[in-house]
């Protein structure tokens, strides 16, 4: 059996083109030590939980829902107004019909009194006699 021997090659590290400057933290974090129940002591930096940015306060009801509700109220108001308008037109039509009927009854009664009137009008009025007229061969014979 042949044995192969590998020699390690050194790793060459090229320096970066721009030098990296370490930045110190604004404040040195405190080192915390915690004693575990079994007596061991764990030391390390305290990690503060990440604070989330406050979310913009949302309104309790969305703006779209408010717009839909206002549109519904406006629609109901318009429907109510149209209902009142049609009711008014129907009532006005009924009133005009009753006035025309009343005028026809009064005028018809006046005509009836003129035609079949009492004796007081015959004494002072003019009398018209209507004879039977005969038409023969398109000539009037009265």
Secondary structure by P-SEA (a helix, b strand, c coil): cbbbbbbbbbbbbbcccbbbbbbbccbbbbbbbbbcccccccccccccccccccccccccccaaaaaaaaaaaaaaaaaaaaaaaaaaaaaaaaaaaaaaaaaaaaaaaaaaaaacccccccccbbbbbbcccccccccccc
